[in-house]
Structure formats: C-alpha cells, structure tokens
Amino acid sequence: MIIVEMINNWLVLAMDYVFGWVLYLPRDLALFSVAAMTSFVMVITRKWASDQGWLKRANDDTIRLNQLTAVAKKENNIEAVKRYQQTQAQIKMKSMKQEGAPLLWALLPIILLATWCFGRIAFLPPKADEWVTVKAYFGTATIGNVVHLVPSDGLKVKEGWVRPVKEDMPVPATTWWEKGDEWLQRKMGSVAQLGGAAVWTVSAQASDKPYDLQFVLNGQVYKAPLLVGQKRYEQQWVILGPDSGIQAIEFGLAPLKLFGFIPGIRAFGLAPWLIGYLVIVIPFALIIKRVLHIY
C-alpha cells in the first residue's frame, strides 16, 4: 500500500509539470480543460491508430443499409430486412476490431490524466481561515478514550484540541439523490462498517507548506498533512491501517461539482468531479470527431 501511494504521488508530481497550469483556472474551467484534452487525445489517437478509410466506408454502408431497411419495412419485405440487419451486424463486428487499437493507445495518457485529476482537482483546496472538518477513525475498542490534536502556530480549532472518541454515526441523507444513492449502497452491500470517531473543526492561515497535524492517542503520535490557501490540496485521506491506534484520518474537503451541483454516485465509487468529467468528455469527443471528419 505504501509503495502504491509513493508511485501515485510521484506520478501526480511529475504530471504537475504538464497540467499544473490548469490549477490557476476557475475550477469548472479546469475540469472542462482536462476533459477537453482527454477528448482530443481519444479522437486523435483514433485517427492515427485505426483504418479511417475502412471506417468511412463502414459508416456510409451503415447509413445506406438503414435507408434500405426502412424501405423494406414499409414494403413488408421481411427477408430483405433480415438480410440488411445481418449485414449491419457483420459491419459492427468488424468495426469493433478497429475500435480496440485506439482505445489501447489512448489508455495510458488517460490513466495518467485521471491519476493527476484525483490528486489535484477532485476537491476544492481549503482557503485561508476557512473551517475544515478533520475526522479521525478508530476501532470500537477505542471508544471512550480521548485524542489530543497538538496546537500549531497559525492553526485554530472550534471545539477544543482534546476530543473524545465516540461511536461513529452515518451522515443522514438530505436530498432525493443522496437518499437514492444510500439505498443503492445498501442494496449492493457497500455500506461501510462504523467504529469510533473523533472530530475537530479547524482553520489555518495560508501557508506554502502543509501543516503537519499531530494527533496523540495513548502516548502515540499520528501525523497528517493539511495544505491551506494554495491552488492544490493534500490528500483527503491518510490511511494508517486497521492495526493502528488511529486507523485513518479524513479531511472534509468540499468535492468539485460541475456547475456547483452535479453529484457523484458513491454506490459505484464515482466522485462528483468524475461524473462532470464524463458529462464533458463524451459529447465533446463526438463534436471533435464531426468537426475533424474522423470516423
């Protein structure tokens, strides 16, 4: 897990040299930019890695077969309809072979771009003096203990530095979408098992370096970074492991929602930014294909 996290962080840092400029744009425009770049990569790769001449002929033949099928249906010519539909099916099967190579070639840059998006634009960076929820998770055996967040210059808390570990309670769904998503999670058996939790509400002055938050439990110190007032953010989750006193620490970063309202689907692991990303990528790819006459 640590090695995977190190590789992921290295990839995100490396991709900053290519896409870091996107972080200076308004967040909706930033999401649109990476989605548009994805669409462009997909379409250009398609032109380079597929037989465009064959695909054009297949497209023209499909259009003509649709016209012939419509005429045959009007004339109640069942045999002709079956023949045309069989020919269309054969064309689609051969077309699928042409679809595979562009997807494989585009897969690596898309994975790299998606990795960068998860680390840089999935959430809104905390602003200076903005209140952020910090939640530490524990096993049930720790309920009743207290945890101490060590004071730090520039860091403020609302309720106090020492917080009790209480039984974790699920956040109640409020909107019809959240209620539907919650119902779907229960149906799929993906509802998380709850243990104990301690919660702080913190704010901090802007800093070009992360605040190294330190949590003390039974003499043990656990750390998690919080970056404030910058164009990027540190990771939302710090996973310390099931055998650790503090199993995980979560920062309540606001998720990026396209236009401020397009939600995610937690039951399928689809974050709001990813739904917005797909909303842009799919139609934009179709537009680029049509404009550049790529089949």
Secondary structure by P-SEA (a helix, b strand, c coil): caaaaaaaaaaaaaacccccccccccaaaaaaaaaaaaaaaaaaaaaaccaaaaaaaaaaaaaaaaaaaaaaaaacaaaaaaaaaaaaaaaaaaaaaaacaaaaaaaaaaaaaaaaaaaccccccccccbbbbbbbbbccccccbbbbcccccccccccccccccccccccccccaaaaaaaaaaaaaccbbbbccbbbbbbcccccccccbbbbbcccbbbbbbbbccccccccccccccccccccbbbbbcccccccccccccccccccaaaaaaaacaaaaaaaaaaaaccc
